[in-house]
Amino acid sequence: MTEAVKTPWHLWVIGLVALLWNSGGAYDYTMTQTRNMDYLATAATNAGVPLDTLVGHYTNFPLWADAMWAFGVWGAVAGSILLLVRSKFAFHAFVLSLVGLLGTTVFTMTSDIPAELDSPFTWIFTAVIWIVTAALAYYARRMTAAGVLR
């Protein structure tokens, strides 16, 4: 008979923080994809870019870049939820998110983005997203190996 592995306290903390963090990305994705003009106007003001430039940038995404963004965002949200329900598939969801992040990063690096959006903040924030997502994938892998995620 297999002995049940006790769930460590840090799984709940990391899972909840991950879900909150990734919900921010999901909110941004949803508001952008649905062209919520109030949200986009605030984003444009915060970025110091004219609203029509920001909207034009997002409406000109090719389908593959939109798909990669969706995989990145929703893979991370799914991974966070799967951590909280102790599923070993959390790792797979975070890997899917990393694939999506790779696609969106390649698109951002190779496309003609507005100069106002090609800022140090954009690249620092992208690096933070990479670090957090890779760390969550690593954590999910470790918790699976330890028998916490089944």
C-alpha positions in Angstrom: 0.0 0.0 0.0 1.3 3.4 -0.9 1.6 6.0 1.8 -0.1 9.3 1.2 2.3 12.3 0.8 1.4 15.2 3.0 0.9 18.5 1.0 3.5 21.0 2.1 2.3 24.4 3.2 4.3 26.1 0.5 2.3 24.5 -2.2 -0.8 26.4 -1.2 1.2 29.7 -0.9 2.9 29.2 -4.3 -0.3 28.0 -5.9 -2.3 31.0 -4.7 0.3 33.6 -5.5 0.8 32.0 -9.0 -2.9 32.1 -9.6 -3.1 35.7 -8.6 -0.1 36.6 -10.7 -1.3 34.7 -13.8 -4.8 36.1 -13.4 -3.3 39.5 -14.1 -2.1 38.2 -17.4 -5.4 36.6 -18.1 -7.2 39.9 -17.4 -4.8 41.8 -19.7 -5.3 39.2 -22.4 -9.1 39.2 -22.1 -9.4 43.0 -22.0 -7.1 43.3 -25.0 -8.7 40.6 -27.1 -12.2 42.0 -26.5 -10.9 45.5 -27.3 -12.2 46.9 -24.0 -11.5 50.6 -24.8 -11.5 51.8 -21.2 -8.8 49.3 -20.4 -6.8 50.0 -23.5 -7.1 53.8 -22.9 -5.6 53.3 -19.4 -2.9 51.0 -20.8 -2.1 53.5 -23.5 -1.8 56.4 -21.0 0.4 54.3 -18.7 2.7 53.3 -21.6 2.8 56.9 -23.0 1.5 55.8 -26.4 -1.5 57.2 -28.3 -4.5 55.0 -28.0 -4.9 54.4 -31.8 -1.2 53.3 -31.9 -1.8 50.7 -29.1 -5.0 49.4 -30.6 -3.4 49.2 -34.0 -0.5 47.2 -32.6 -2.8 44.6 -31.0 -5.2 44.4 -34.0 -2.2 43.7 -36.3 -1.1 40.6 -34.4 -1.0 37.6 -36.8 -3.1 34.6 -35.8 -0.1 32.6 -34.7 1.1 35.3 -32.3 -2.4 35.6 -30.8 -2.4 31.8 -30.4 1.0 31.9 -28.7 -0.2 34.6 -26.3 -3.3 32.5 -25.5 -1.1 29.4 -24.8 1.2 31.5 -22.6 -1.6 33.1 -20.6 -4.1 30.2 -20.2 -1.4 27.6 -19.8 -0.1 29.5 -16.8 -3.6 29.9 -15.3 -4.3 26.2 -15.8 -0.9 25.3 -14.3 -1.7 27.4 -11.2 -5.1 25.8 -10.8 -3.6 22.3 -11.4 -1.0 23.0 -8.7 -3.8 23.8 -6.2 -5.7 20.6 -7.0 -2.4 18.7 -6.8 -2.3 17.5 -10.3 0.9 16.3 -12.0 -0.4 18.0 -15.2 0.5 21.4 -13.7 4.0 20.8 -15.1 2.6 20.2 -18.5 0.5 23.3 -18.4 3.5 25.4 -17.4 5.5 23.9 -20.2 2.7 24.9 -22.6 2.8 28.4 -21.1 6.6 28.5 -21.8 6.0 27.5 -25.4 3.5 30.3 -25.7 5.8 32.7 -24.0 8.6 31.7 -26.5 6.3 32.5 -29.4 5.2 35.8 -28.1 8.8 36.8 -27.3 9.9 35.9 -30.8 7.1 37.9 -32.2 7.9 40.9 -30.1 11.6 40.7 -31.0 11.0 40.4 -34.7 7.9 42.6 -35.3 7.8 46.3 -35.8 6.4 47.4 -32.5 5.8 51.0 -31.7 8.9 52.7 -30.3 7.0 53.7 -27.1 6.4 49.9 -26.4 10.0 49.0 -27.1 11.3 50.1 -23.8 13.5 48.8 -21.0 10.4 48.2 -18.9 8.9 45.9 -21.7 12.0 43.8 -21.7 12.5 43.7 -17.9 8.9 42.7 -17.5 9.3 40.0 -20.2 12.3 38.7 -18.3 10.3 38.6 -15.0 7.5 36.6 -16.7 10.1 34.1 -18.1 11.7 33.7 -14.7 8.4 33.2 -12.8 7.0 30.8 -15.4 10.2 28.7 -15.6 10.3 28.7 -11.7 6.7 27.5 -11.6 7.4 24.7 -14.1 10.4 23.7 -12.1 8.4 23.7 -8.8 5.6 21.6 -10.4 8.2 19.1 -11.6 9.8 18.9 -8.2 6.4 18.4 -6.5 5.5 15.7 -8.9 8.8 13.9 -8.3 8.2 14.2 -4.5 4.8 12.6 -5.0 2.8 15.6 -3.9 1.2 16.1 -7.3 -0.5 13.0 -8.6 
